Amino acid sequence: MASLAGDASNILARMALRSNDMSQNLPPILFLSADEIRRTNITIKEVIEVVEAVLFQHGTGAVEMAPRTGIYPRVESFTQALLAHVPALDAAGAKIVSVFPGNQVAGLPVTTALLLLTAPTTGVPLAFMDATLITAMRTGAVTAIAAKFLARQGSREVAIIGAGVQGRSSLSALATVLPELATVRVYDRRPEAAAGFVDEFERETSIHFQAVNSAQEAVEAADVIVTATAVFKERTPLVRRAWIRPGALIAPLEVDRALEAALVYEPDLLVVDDTDQTLEFQKMGCFEDGVPSIHAELGEIVARKSIGRTDDRQIIVAMNVGLPIEDIAVAHHVYKGAAERQLGQHIRYS
């Protein structure tokens, strides 16, 4: 027995030496913090352009995504792994994202994410980066792209339900695609959060902002409605069908959790970013009344393979859960910008 144990130890030692020798051939991994990503000076306009291009590729079937998979330690919380390959960019990788609404009580962010960018031809890791900012930016960008292709022309009024990071990123992106945007009404269950949102944006733009006392007050006159809340535990219909004006576009960022069932199952058009990835959220209790009737995927509309709005009175729901191809495309853009500016820290294997 002693000799067998000794032989096993020798084999493991030789394996470790061989692995160390091979790892010396690997290039160092670039690590990018959230601050270093900001220092690339990436703009929301750039992110919209990158995400629109990759959605076009999704609409033509030119990308690869693994099925969304995750763990759900609480009904309202999850950690998911998202993997994708974007051949047009020669980019691939994976993101681990967690959404834990209860973190607010502890003063922690609700959403956290990390992303690994790899070389598609070799699988060698290229960069490891904070992806919380990337997640926020690409989420806002998808909301803006949905508005660009699905909102009624001349849309002037926006409602934001939820004054957190996703609400902010969505509004920043919407402002770039809605040239006639004039009024934004903001509702949050914490009045101080809505007031802070208004104070922040009023300093930067001539758009009229108003913090309101109810979701109904926010949405009744809105052309574009964004729900960006931490509602996942159960359906909490913050937005009801009777409040919606004809022609409105609704962009819920929490799948079906914040919408009255009539808006999920009976809008004029329901558009999603990806059917399979959206229905994966059934594991969290979404779509309790069955699979809704999906008109098209957003990428199909971007690629002109499906028709979007055909009538100014159509009420359209654009339910975008966020796709790994978007994360990888934006991360690749960030990686190139960081390399040009010599940002980040290089971590060696040995």
Secondary structure as UniProt FT lines:
FT   HELIX           2..23
FT   TURN            24..25
FT   STRAND          29..32
FT   HELIX           34..38
FT   TURN            39..41
FT   HELIX           44..59
FT   TURN            60..61
FT   STRAND          64..65
FT   STRAND          69..74
FT   TURN            75..76
FT   STRAND          77..86
FT   HELIX           87..89
FT   STRAND          91..99
FT   HELIX           101..106
FT   STRAND          111..118
FT   TURN            120..122
FT   STRAND          125..130
FT   HELIX           132..150
FT   TURN            153..154
FT   STRAND          157..161
FT   HELIX           165..177
FT   TURN            179..180
FT   STRAND          183..187
FT   HELIX           191..202
FT   TURN            203..204
FT   STRAND          208..211
FT   HELIX           215..219
FT   TURN            220..221
FT   STRAND          224..227
FT   HELIX           241..243
FT   TURN            246..247
FT   STRAND          249..252
FT   TURN            255..258
FT   HELIX           261..265
FT   STRAND          269..272
FT   HELIX           275..279
FT   HELIX           280..284
FT   TURN            288..289
FT   STRAND          296..297
FT   HELIX           298..302
FT   TURN            303..304
FT   TURN            312..313
FT   STRAND          316..319
FT   HELIX           324..341
FT   STRAND          345..347
//
